[in-house]
Amino acid sequence: MDEGCREETLQYLYDREKTNYAYRPIVKNVYLENGNKVEALTFVSRKDHKQFASLNSDNDIISIIRGAEGPMGTNADYVINTVTHLKEIGIHDSRLYRIANRLKTAL
C-alpha cells in the first residue's frame, strides 16, 4: 500500500468490515509471489456472530446473499467481485466459486 494513502485506506477498510462486528481485524504474516514475507491486515469471520453462515448449505447461503445489501452495494456483487479478484491472483476456493457461479446465473 502506498504510504501516502495508508490512513485513508485503513479507515475505508475498517468502515467497510466493522459495521456490524461480524469480523475481527487480525494482522497476519503473508508471503508475496517473490517469496518476501509481509504483514497484512485481515478481517476474519467471528464464528460466534449471528451472521456467520459457513455451515449452512449452498442453497441457504445463496438465499442469504441474494437478500443482503449494504452501504457498499449488494452482497451478490461483492461475492462475484471477490471471486474475480481471487482468480486473478491464483487463489481457488471451489465452494466460493460454485456459489458465485450460481449467483451469476440468477442475476
Secondary structure as a PSIPRED ss2 file (coil, helix, strand):
# PSIPRED VFORMAT (PSIPRED V4.0)

   1 M C   1.000  0.000  0.000
   2 D C   1.000  0.000  0.000
   3 E H   0.000  1.000  0.000
   4 G H   0.000  1.000  0.000
   5 C H   0.000  1.000  0.000
   6 R H   0.000  1.000  0.000
   7 E H   0.000  1.000  0.000
   8 E H   0.000  1.000  0.000
   9 T H   0.000  1.000  0.000
  10 L H   0.000  1.000  0.000
  11 Q H   0.000  1.000  0.000
  12 Y H   0.000  1.000  0.000
  13 L H   0.000  1.000  0.000
  14 Y H   0.000  1.000  0.000
  15 D H   0.000  1.000  0.000
  16 R H   0.000  1.000  0.000
  17 E H   0.000  1.000  0.000
  18 K C   1.000  0.000  0.000
  19 T C   1.000  0.000  0.000
  20 N C   1.000  0.000  0.000
  21 Y C   1.000  0.000  0.000
  22 A C   1.000  0.000  0.000
  23 Y E   0.000  0.000  1.000
  24 R E   0.000  0.000  1.000
  25 P E   0.000  0.000  1.000
  26 I E   0.000  0.000  1.000
  27 V E   0.000  0.000  1.000
  28 K E   0.000  0.000  1.000
  29 N E   0.000  0.000  1.000
  30 V E   0.000  0.000  1.000
  31 Y E   0.000  0.000  1.000
  32 L C   1.000  0.000  0.000
  33 E C   1.000  0.000  0.000
  34 N C   1.000  0.000  0.000
  35 G C   1.000  0.000  0.000
  36 N C   1.000  0.000  0.000
  37 K E   0.000  0.000  1.000
  38 V E   0.000  0.000  1.000
  39 E E   0.000  0.000  1.000
  40 A E   0.000  0.000  1.000
  41 L E   0.000  0.000  1.000
  42 T E   0.000  0.000  1.000
  43 F E   0.000  0.000  1.000
  44 V E   0.000  0.000  1.000
  45 S E   0.000  0.000  1.000
  46 R C   1.000  0.000  0.000
  47 K C   1.000  0.000  0.000
  48 D C   1.000  0.000  0.000
  49 H C   1.000  0.000  0.000
  50 K C   1.000  0.000  0.000
  51 Q C   1.000  0.000  0.000
  52 F C   1.000  0.000  0.000
  53 A C   1.000  0.000  0.000
  54 S C   1.000  0.000  0.000
  55 L C   1.000  0.000  0.000
  56 N C   1.000  0.000  0.000
  57 S C   1.000  0.000  0.000
  58 D H   0.000  1.000  0.000
  59 N H   0.000  1.000  0.000
  60 D H   0.000  1.000  0.000
  61 I H   0.000  1.000  0.000
  62 I H   0.000  1.000  0.000
  63 S H   0.000  1.000  0.000
  64 I H   0.000  1.000  0.000
  65 I H   0.000  1.000  0.000
  66 R H   0.000  1.000  0.000
  67 G C   1.000  0.000  0.000
  68 A C   1.000  0.000  0.000
  69 E E   0.000  0.000  1.000
  70 G E   0.000  0.000  1.000
  71 P C   1.000  0.000  0.000
  72 M C   1.000  0.000  0.000
  73 G E   0.000  0.000  1.000
  74 T E   0.000  0.000  1.000
  75 N H   0.000  1.000  0.000
  76 A H   0.000  1.000  0.000
  77 D H   0.000  1.000  0.000
  78 Y H   0.000  1.000  0.000
  79 V H   0.000  1.000  0.000
  80 I H   0.000  1.000  0.000
  81 N H   0.000  1.000  0.000
  82 T H   0.000  1.000  0.000
  83 V H   0.000  1.000  0.000
  84 T H   0.000  1.000  0.000
  85 H H   0.000  1.000  0.000
  86 L H   0.000  1.000  0.000
  87 K H   0.000  1.000  0.000
  88 E H   0.000  1.000  0.000
  89 I C   1.000  0.000  0.000
  90 G C   1.000  0.000  0.000
  91 I C   1.000  0.000  0.000
  92 H C   1.000  0.000  0.000
  93 D C   1.000  0.000  0.000
  94 S H   0.000  1.000  0.000
  95 R H   0.000  1.000  0.000
  96 L H   0.000  1.000  0.000
  97 Y H   0.000  1.000  0.000
  98 R H   0.000  1.000  0.000
  99 I H   0.000  1.000  0.000
 100 A H   0.000  1.000  0.000
 101 N H   0.000  1.000  0.000
 102 R H   0.000  1.000  0.000
 103 L H   0.000  1.000  0.000
 104 K H   0.000  1.000  0.000
 105 T H   0.000  1.000  0.000
 106 A H   0.000  1.000  0.000
 107 L C   1.000  0.000  0.000
